[in-house]
Amino acid sequence: MKALFLRENNQLSLEETPKPVLQNDDDVILKVTASSICGSDIHFWQGDFPLYPNFIIGHEFVGIVEQTGKNVRKFGAGDRVAAAANPYCGVCTHCKEGKVYACLTNGMFGGGKLMGDLPGAQAEYVRVPAADSCLVPIPDHVSDKAALLVGDVLSTGYFAVTNGCPQPGDDIAIFGAGPVGLCALASAKLFSPARIFLVDVEDYRLELGRSMGATHIINPNNGRAAKAIKKITGGRGVKLAVDAVGLRTTISECISCATEGGVVSLVGIGPARMDDFPIGKLFYKNLTLKAGLVPLNNMDRLMKLIAEGRLNVAPLITHEIKLDDILEGYRIFKDRKDNCIKVMITAD
């Protein structure tokens, strides 16, 4: 089969490699029908994280079940499914407590030995462990494009919003109009907020956000976003501020624009240290700070919302290419060519 490897010296290489086989009784083998390039994949490629090279990359994907282990109960050959980027066993102590992000037995697809050594899904086939726990069925009328982001960025955006327990009529600010921020925007609409503020330095991303339901778009190149948000809200600020970027400036702006007693939700991977963190402002405004890795146990809920037409993040897929052309897809996504938001890789 064809698969994209991350090799020595941060080189991407599309190669022929043996097709995966079942290793455990709870495994399935999926024929990958669509995958996507994530910002994390770009970080891996650019050497931003310490990794052991020589692994198949990719963790956002959907596919068709080709083969199942004898203990798989929920799925059979021919089923269309979406997969969690970070598979989880469902039976360890953490999983039983709902903390599937801390599963004791699994890691992440396409992250190499430091992340569970699970071959990734930018390939024709992939082995999925603990299939009954971390796969969800795709309804017949839901396209691969509509379902593709459920197992990673859509779940992350939904998690970012639900961190704040929003109520109808609340004001919400989202910093970052990349894939996660736009998924947070789509998720925020489910809770009937009065206003959704979307902040980004790229106007084309802001315009997509406007078309997806942002009531106010703000480019901080034109002035401080927090100041503009406070002015529009009559000095009050927002109940929930989401950081989907992970920069010192965006985290600080989230804290500045949150109203007293509000919530700041951090899902952008930020700096390891932040010596100038505004702890005083957080303290004296009685803010709640929530941050961390997404638990991927809301995939069924999100797929149902997609199936019922309540949730749509397909507009984020701005480019579609074949697996044979995946290296060009990486260049398009990295350089944001042609106003790229997200690239979908389809089977040849």
MARVEXFI-306287 format. One record per residue (C-alpha): residue in three letters; x, y, z. Coordinates in Angstrom, 3 decimals, padded with zeros to 6 digits. Example, Ala and Ser with C-alpha at 12.3 -4.5 7.8 and 13.67 -1.06 7.14 Angstrom:
+-----+----------+----------+----------+
!   r !       c1 !       c2 !       c3 !
+-----+----------+----------+----------+
! ALA !  012.300 ! -004.500 !  007.800 !
! SER !  013.670 ! -001.060 !  007.140 !
+-----+----------+----------+----------+
This chain:
+-----+----------+----------+----------+
!   r !       c1 !       c2 !       c3 !
+-----+----------+----------+----------+
! MET !  000.000 !  000.000 !  000.000 !
! LYS !  000.983 !  003.672 ! -000.303 !
! ALA !  001.733 !  005.641 !  002.853 !
! LEU !  003.358 !  008.931 !  003.786 !
! PHE !  006.391 !  008.525 !  006.042 !
! LEU !  008.227 !  011.091 !  008.093 !
! ARG !  011.843 !  010.114 !  007.555 !
! GLU !  015.224 !  011.273 !  008.848 !
! ASN !  016.011 !  014.987 !  008.618 !
! ASN !  012.296 !  015.837 !  008.587 !
! GLN !  011.743 !  014.512 !  005.095 !
! LEU !  008.271 !  013.455 !  003.940 !
! SER !  008.235 !  010.449 !  001.630 !
! LEU !  005.290 !  008.729 ! -000.082 !
! GLU !  006.258 !  005.062 ! -000.286 !
! GLU !  005.037 !  001.545 ! -000.811 !
! THR !  004.871 ! -000.382 !  002.466 !
! PRO !  003.183 ! -003.587 !  003.700 !
! LYS ! -000.511 ! -003.348 !  004.477 !
! PRO ! -001.265 ! -003.490 !  008.224 !
! VAL ! -002.590 ! -006.687 !  009.795 !
! LEU ! -004.678 ! -007.388 !  012.873 !
! GLN ! -002.528 ! -007.589 !  016.002 !
! ASN ! -005.148 ! -007.772 !  018.763 !
! ASP ! -008.655 ! -009.153 !  019.008 !
! ASP ! -010.148 ! -005.639 !  019.373 !
! ASP ! -008.461 ! -004.275 !  016.222 !
! VAL ! -009.972 ! -003.395 !  012.888 !
! ILE ! -008.277 ! -002.735 !  009.579 !
! LEU ! -009.701 !  000.311 !  007.825 !
! LYS ! -009.469 !  001.247 !  004.196 !
! VAL ! -008.874 !  004.992 !  004.490 !
! THR ! -011.275 !  006.894 !  002.241 !
! ALA ! -010.287 !  010.379 !  003.401 !
! SER ! -007.709 !  011.902 !  005.701 !
! SER ! -006.610 !  015.421 !  006.526 !
! ILE ! -003.441 !  017.329 !  007.314 !
! CYS ! -003.389 !  018.771 !  010.823 !
! GLY ! -001.322 !  021.624 !  012.182 !
! SER !  000.381 !  019.036 !  014.398 !
! ASP !  001.555 !  017.204 !  011.267 !
! ILE !  003.178 !  020.413 !  010.083 !
! HIS !  004.918 !  020.788 !  013.466 !
! PHE !  006.197 !  017.197 !  013.177 !
! TRP !  007.439 !  017.859 !  009.638 !
! GLN !  009.166 !  021.088 !  010.635 !
! GLY !  010.915 !  019.488 !  013.602 !
! ASP !  009.110 !  021.546 !  016.237 !
! PHE !  008.673 !  018.500 !  018.525 !
! PRO !  011.268 !  015.869 !  019.509 !
! LEU !  010.330 !  012.723 !  017.596 !
! TYR !  011.886 !  009.483 !  016.463 !
! PRO !  011.560 !  009.505 !  012.645 !
! ASN !  010.537 !  006.731 !  010.254 !
! PHE !  006.807 !  006.412 !  010.884 !
! ILE !  003.600 !  006.851 !  008.889 !
! ILE !  002.077 !  010.227 !  009.714 !
! GLY ! -001.548 !  011.411 !  010.002 !
! HIS ! -004.312 !  011.207 !  012.628 !
! GLU ! -007.478 !  012.740 !  011.104 !
! PHE ! -009.335 !  010.187 !  009.010 !
! VAL ! -012.453 !  008.277 !  008.052 !
! GLY ! -012.723 !  004.967 !  006.288 !
! ILE ! -014.447 !  001.665 !  005.607 !
! VAL ! -013.988 ! -001.363 !  007.849 !
! GLU ! -012.291 ! -004.139 !  005.902 !
! GLN ! -011.443 ! -006.653 !  008.647 !
! THR ! -012.260 ! -007.021 !  012.349 !
! GLY ! -010.745 ! -008.832 !  015.300 !
! LYS ! -012.861 ! -011.512 !  016.953 !
! ASN ! -013.752 ! -009.313 !  019.949 !
! VAL ! -015.057 ! -006.382 !  017.914 !
! ARG ! -018.816 ! -006.198 !  018.460 !
! LYS ! -019.993 ! -002.836 !  017.141 !
! PHE ! -018.591 ! -002.915 !  013.616 !
! GLY ! -018.381 ! -005.218 !  010.645 !
! ALA ! -016.858 ! -005.281 !  007.179 !
! GLY ! -018.227 ! -002.518 !  004.975 !
! ASP ! -019.145 ! -000.103 !  007.776 !
! ARG ! -018.197 !  003.546 !  007.257 !
! VAL ! -016.593 !  005.008 !  010.372 !
! ALA ! -014.786 !  008.036 !  011.782 !
! ALA ! -011.830 !  007.463 !  014.096 !
! ALA ! -010.508 !  009.231 !  017.165 !
! ALA ! -007.106 !  010.819 !  016.585 !
! ASN ! -006.041 !  009.457 !  019.965 !
! PRO ! -007.504 !  005.951 !  020.370 !
! TYR ! -008.439 !  004.905 !  023.880 !
! CYS ! -009.144 !  001.517 !  025.424 !
! GLY ! -012.335 !  002.404 !  027.306 !
! VAL ! -011.546 !  000.064 !  030.201 !
! CYS ! -008.523 !  001.469 !  032.059 !
! THR ! -008.936 !  003.550 !  035.228 !
! HIS ! -008.734 !  006.865 !  033.409 !
! CYS ! -011.124 !  005.837 !  030.642 !
! LYS ! -013.705 !  004.631 !  033.166 !
! GLU ! -013.550 !  008.062 !  034.808 !
! GLY ! -014.136 !  009.771 !  031.451 !
! LYS ! -010.525 !  010.940 !  031.164 !
! VAL ! -009.955 !  009.225 !  027.833 !
! TYR ! -007.260 !  011.768 !  026.934 !
! ALA ! -005.134 !  010.070 !  029.616 !
! CYS ! -005.767 !  006.473 !  028.513 !
! LEU ! -003.072 !  004.225 !  029.932 !
! THR ! -002.748 !  001.976 !  026.882 !
! ASN ! -002.800 !  004.056 !  023.720 !
! GLY ! -001.286 !  007.148 !  022.125 !
! MET ! -001.886 !  009.019 !  018.887 !
! PHE ! -001.983 !  007.835 !  015.308 !
! GLY !  000.985 !  009.069 !  013.313 !
! GLY !  003.117 !  010.379 !  016.170 !
! GLY !  005.883 !  007.778 !  016.239 !
! LYS !  007.389 !  005.932 !  019.178 !
! LEU !  006.950 !  008.796 !  021.641 !
! MET !  003.184 !  008.767 !  021.067 !
! GLY !  002.293 !  005.099 !  021.174 !
! ASP !  004.008 !  003.967 !  017.974 !
! LEU !  000.716 !  003.738 !  016.051 !
! PRO !  001.198 !  004.044 !  012.278 !
! GLY ! -000.784 !  006.982 !  010.932 !
! ALA ! -003.615 !  007.302 !  008.465 !
! GLN ! -002.154 !  009.254 !  005.570 !
! ALA ! -002.099 !  005.892 !  003.879 !
! GLU ! -004.382 !  003.506 !  002.036 !
! TYR ! -004.998 !  001.363 !  005.123 !
! VAL ! -004.617 !  001.747 !  008.885 !
! ARG ! -004.949 ! -000.539 !  011.900 !
! VAL ! -007.230 !  000.833 !  014.625 !
! PRO ! -006.921 ! -000.657 !  018.136 !
! ALA ! -009.784 ! -000.715 !  020.651 !
! ALA ! -012.185 ! -000.209 !  017.768 !
! ASP ! -015.399 ! -000.495 !  019.773 !
! SER ! -014.263 !  002.387 !  021.992 !
! CYS ! -012.846 !  004.860 !  019.516 !
! LEU ! -014.737 !  004.471 !  016.242 !
! VAL ! -018.142 !  005.947 !  015.478 !
! PRO ! -020.404 !  005.023 !  012.559 !
! ILE ! -021.010 !  007.502 !  009.768 !
! PRO ! -024.673 !  007.616 !  008.665 !
! ASP ! -025.257 !  006.805 !  005.009 !
! HIS ! -026.331 !  010.346 !  004.106 !
! VAL ! -023.284 !  011.985 !  005.758 !
! SER ! -020.345 !  012.491 !  003.409 !
! ASP ! -016.715 !  011.789 !  004.240 !
! LYS ! -016.105 !  015.525 !  003.964 !
! ALA ! -018.776 !  016.314 !  006.558 !
! ALA ! -017.511 !  013.622 !  008.963 !
! LEU ! -013.755 !  013.993 !  008.522 !
! LEU ! -013.040 !  016.444 !  011.350 !
! VAL ! -015.128 !  014.746 !  014.060 !
! GLY ! -012.245 !  012.783 !  015.558 !
! ASP ! -009.918 !  015.709 !  016.169 !
! VAL ! -010.443 !  019.426 !  015.526 !
! LEU ! -014.237 !  019.401 !  015.769 !
! SER ! -014.080 !  017.537 !  019.073 !
! THR ! -011.453 !  020.042 !  020.232 !
! GLY ! -013.574 !  023.037 !  019.270 !
! TYR ! -016.608 !  021.551 !  021.005 !
! PHE ! -014.536 !  020.842 !  024.126 !
! ALA ! -013.236 !  024.421 !  024.122 !
! VAL ! -016.778 !  025.775 !  024.188 !
! THR ! -018.309 !  023.319 !  026.646 !
! ASN ! -015.475 !  024.161 !  029.071 !
! GLY ! -017.409 !  027.386 !  029.668 !
! CYS ! -020.855 !  025.798 !  030.190 !
! PRO ! -022.423 !  028.510 !  027.980 !
! GLN ! -026.048 !  029.516 !  028.325 !
! PRO ! -028.360 !  031.083 !  025.721 !
! GLY ! -027.709 !  034.803 !  025.530 !
! ASP ! -024.064 !  034.634 !  026.653 !
! ASP ! -021.324 !  036.436 !  024.743 !
! ILE ! -018.403 !  034.309 !  023.525 !
! ALA ! -015.037 !  035.352 !  022.102 !
! ILE ! -012.848 !  033.007 !  020.084 !
! PHE ! -009.221 !  033.901 !  019.418 !
! GLY ! -007.936 !  032.145 !  016.317 !
! ALA ! -009.900 !  031.412 !  013.146 !
! GLY ! -007.908 !  028.382 !  012.117 !
! PRO ! -009.518 !  024.931 !  011.986 !
! VAL ! -009.903 !  024.591 !  015.778 !
! GLY ! -011.198 !  028.132 !  016.231 !
! LEU ! -013.714 !  027.733 !  013.422 !
! CYS ! -014.860 !  024.418 !  014.894 !
! ALA ! -015.296 !  026.231 !  018.212 !
! LEU ! -017.387 !  028.817 !  016.377 !
! ALA ! -019.617 !  026.131 !  014.855 !
! SER ! -019.961 !  024.508 !  018.285 !
! ALA ! -020.710 !  027.801 !  020.035 !
! LYS ! -023.743 !  028.338 !  017.810 !
! LEU ! -025.325 !  025.213 !  019.327 !
! PHE ! -025.760 !  027.123 !  022.608 !
! SER ! -027.546 !  030.198 !  021.165 !
! PRO ! -025.090 !  032.884 !  022.284 !
! ALA ! -026.102 !  036.519 !  021.872 !
! ARG ! -022.804 !  037.431 !  020.205 !
! ILE ! -019.787 !  035.517 !  018.938 !
! PHE ! -016.584 !  037.514 !  018.522 !
! LEU ! -013.983 !  035.944 !  016.222 !
! VAL ! -010.417 !  037.283 !  016.298 !
! ASP ! -007.683 !  036.547 !  013.753 !
! VAL ! -004.980 !  038.338 !  011.778 !
! GLU ! -006.097 !  036.792 !  008.450 !
! ASP ! -009.082 !  038.481 !  006.844 !
! TYR ! -009.978 !  035.482 !  004.666 !
! ARG ! -010.339 !  033.319 !  007.773 !
! LEU ! -012.467 !  035.966 !  009.437 !
! GLU ! -014.756 !  036.149 !  006.405 !
! LEU ! -015.249 !  032.376 !  006.483 !
! GLY ! -016.046 !  032.718 !  010.168 !
! ARG ! -018.587 !  035.411 !  009.393 !
! SER ! -020.273 !  033.105 !  006.884 !
! MET ! -020.369 !  030.394 !  009.557 !
! GLY ! -022.108 !  032.595 !  012.108 !
! ALA ! -019.654 !  034.945 !  013.818 !
! THR ! -021.558 !  038.130 !  014.680 !
! HIS ! -018.404 !  040.253 !  015.037 !
! ILE ! -015.019 !  039.738 !  013.368 !
! ILE ! -011.937 !  041.526 !  014.654 !
! ASN ! -008.467 !  041.761 !  013.138 !
! PRO ! -006.021 !  042.738 !  015.914 !
! ASN ! -003.786 !  044.369 !  013.331 !
! ASN ! -006.344 !  047.182 !  013.496 !
! GLY ! -006.146 !  047.566 !  017.289 !
! ARG ! -006.405 !  045.520 !  020.477 !
! ALA ! -009.123 !  042.899 !  020.215 !
! ALA ! -009.903 !  042.864 !  023.948 !
! LYS ! -010.442 !  046.609 !  023.948 !
! ALA ! -012.826 !  046.364 !  020.985 !
! ILE ! -014.752 !  043.515 !  022.624 !
! LYS ! -015.101 !  045.395 !  025.895 !
! LYS ! -016.375 !  048.461 !  024.026 !
! ILE ! -019.012 !  046.495 !  022.093 !
! THR ! -020.189 !  044.770 !  025.279 !
! GLY ! -020.509 !  048.052 !  027.154 !
! GLY ! -017.410 !  047.385 !  029.238 !
! ARG ! -018.691 !  044.065 !  030.537 !
! GLY ! -016.698 !  041.582 !  028.462 !
! VAL ! -017.619 !  038.020 !  027.494 !
! LYS ! -018.749 !  035.057 !  029.580 !
! LEU ! -016.409 !  032.720 !  027.710 !
! ALA ! -013.099 !  033.472 !  025.982 !
! VAL ! -011.533 !  030.664 !  023.943 !
! ASP ! -007.868 !  030.645 !  022.981 !
! ALA ! -007.320 !  028.435 !  019.933 !
! VAL ! -003.873 !  029.847 !  019.165 !
! GLY ! -001.590 !  029.351 !  022.137 !
! LEU !  000.371 !  032.611 !  022.010 !
! ARG !  001.162 !  034.755 !  025.038 !
! THR ! -000.676 !  037.668 !  023.456 !
! THR ! -003.873 !  035.738 !  022.711 !
! ILE ! -003.959 !  034.141 !  026.165 !
! SER ! -003.530 !  037.565 !  027.764 !
! GLU ! -006.248 !  039.030 !  025.535 !
! CYS ! -008.640 !  036.244 !  026.519 !
! ILE ! -008.123 !  037.079 !  030.185 !
! SER ! -008.556 !  040.787 !  029.470 !
! CYS ! -011.837 !  040.452 !  027.572 !
! ALA ! -013.487 !  037.921 !  029.923 !
! THR ! -016.109 !  039.345 !  032.255 !
! GLU ! -015.847 !  038.974 !  036.034 !
! GLY ! -016.655 !  035.387 !  036.960 !
! GLY ! -016.197 !  034.262 !  033.374 !
! VAL ! -014.265 !  031.345 !  031.900 !
! VAL ! -011.078 !  031.297 !  029.853 !
! SER ! -010.699 !  028.080 !  027.847 !
! LEU ! -007.243 !  027.277 !  026.443 !
! VAL ! -006.979 !  024.626 !  023.723 !
! GLY ! -004.181 !  026.137 !  021.642 !
! ILE ! -000.861 !  024.507 !  022.500 !
! GLY !  001.000 !  027.339 !  024.176 !
! PRO !  004.509 !  027.974 !  025.462 !
! ALA !  005.976 !  025.678 !  028.097 !
! ARG !  006.489 !  028.709 !  030.323 !
! MET !  004.826 !  032.092 !  030.515 !
! ASP !  006.729 !  034.240 !  032.974 !
! ASP !  004.506 !  037.254 !  032.382 !
! PHE !  001.222 !  035.366 !  032.868 !
! PRO ! -001.389 !  037.853 !  034.184 !
! ILE ! -002.207 !  035.900 !  037.325 !
! GLY ! -003.365 !  039.041 !  039.141 !
! LYS ! -006.008 !  039.830 !  036.563 !
! LEU ! -007.166 !  036.206 !  036.601 !
! PHE ! -007.406 !  036.289 !  040.395 !
! TYR ! -009.132 !  039.626 !  040.929 !
! LYS ! -011.685 !  038.991 !  038.179 !
! ASN ! -012.618 !  035.627 !  039.728 !
! LEU ! -012.019 !  033.908 !  036.403 !
! THR ! -012.007 !  030.163 !  035.867 !
! LEU ! -009.159 !  028.905 !  033.697 !
! LYS ! -009.632 !  025.586 !  031.899 !
! ALA ! -007.041 !  024.038 !  029.614 !
! GLY ! -005.807 !  020.765 !  028.270 !
! LEU ! -006.151 !  017.927 !  025.812 !
! VAL ! -009.508 !  017.130 !  024.272 !
! PRO ! -011.426 !  014.066 !  025.521 !
! LEU ! -012.632 !  012.358 !  022.357 !
! ASN ! -015.715 !  010.767 !  023.875 !
! ASN ! -018.186 !  013.219 !  022.299 !
! MET ! -017.774 !  011.897 !  018.766 !
! ASP ! -021.150 !  010.111 !  018.761 !
! ARG ! -022.884 !  013.297 !  019.895 !
! LEU ! -021.155 !  015.385 !  017.232 !
! MET ! -021.895 !  012.880 !  014.475 !
! LYS ! -025.577 !  012.945 !  015.429 !
! LEU ! -025.604 !  016.750 !  015.241 !
! ILE ! -023.977 !  016.580 !  011.801 !
! ALA ! -026.475 !  013.971 !  010.622 !
! GLU ! -029.395 !  016.145 !  011.767 !
! GLY ! -028.041 !  019.248 !  010.031 !
! ARG ! -027.332 !  021.086 !  013.288 !
! LEU ! -023.555 !  021.197 !  012.857 !
! ASN ! -021.571 !  021.758 !  009.672 !
! VAL ! -017.807 !  022.203 !  009.456 !
! ALA ! -017.436 !  020.992 !  005.869 !
! PRO ! -016.731 !  024.607 !  004.727 !
! LEU ! -013.344 !  024.299 !  006.445 !
! ILE ! -012.281 !  021.811 !  003.748 !
! THR ! -011.020 !  024.268 !  001.152 !
! HIS ! -008.772 !  021.917 ! -000.834 !
! GLU ! -009.166 !  018.289 ! -001.928 !
! ILE ! -006.290 !  016.275 ! -003.392 !
! LYS ! -005.421 !  012.643 ! -004.066 !
! LEU ! -003.011 !  010.632 ! -001.926 !
! ASP ! -000.511 !  010.610 ! -004.790 !
! ASP ! -000.340 !  014.417 ! -004.509 !
! ILE ! -000.132 !  014.624 ! -000.720 !
! LEU !  003.264 !  016.353 ! -000.713 !
! GLU !  001.718 !  019.235 ! -002.608 !
! GLY ! -001.094 !  019.190 ! -000.065 !
! TYR !  001.447 !  019.731 !  002.692 !
! ARG !  002.914 !  022.702 !  000.856 !
! ILE ! -000.524 !  024.201 !  000.283 !
! PHE ! -001.500 !  023.809 !  003.931 !
! LYS !  001.808 !  025.023 !  005.368 !
! ASP !  001.978 !  028.116 !  003.141 !
! ARG ! -001.809 !  028.738 !  003.266 !
! LYS ! -001.924 !  028.910 ! -000.508 !
! ASP ! -005.185 !  030.009 ! -002.099 !
! ASN ! -006.602 !  030.887 !  001.345 !
! CYS ! -006.269 !  027.288 !  002.521 !
! ILE ! -007.988 !  026.338 !  005.760 !
! LYS ! -007.949 !  022.545 !  005.579 !
! VAL ! -006.834 !  019.931 !  003.023 !
! MET ! -008.698 !  016.654 !  002.517 !
! ILE ! -006.690 !  013.729 !  001.109 !
! THR ! -008.828 !  011.213 ! -000.778 !
! ALA ! -008.108 !  007.670 ! -001.878 !
! ASP ! -006.774 !  007.283 ! -005.412 !
+-----+----------+----------+----------+
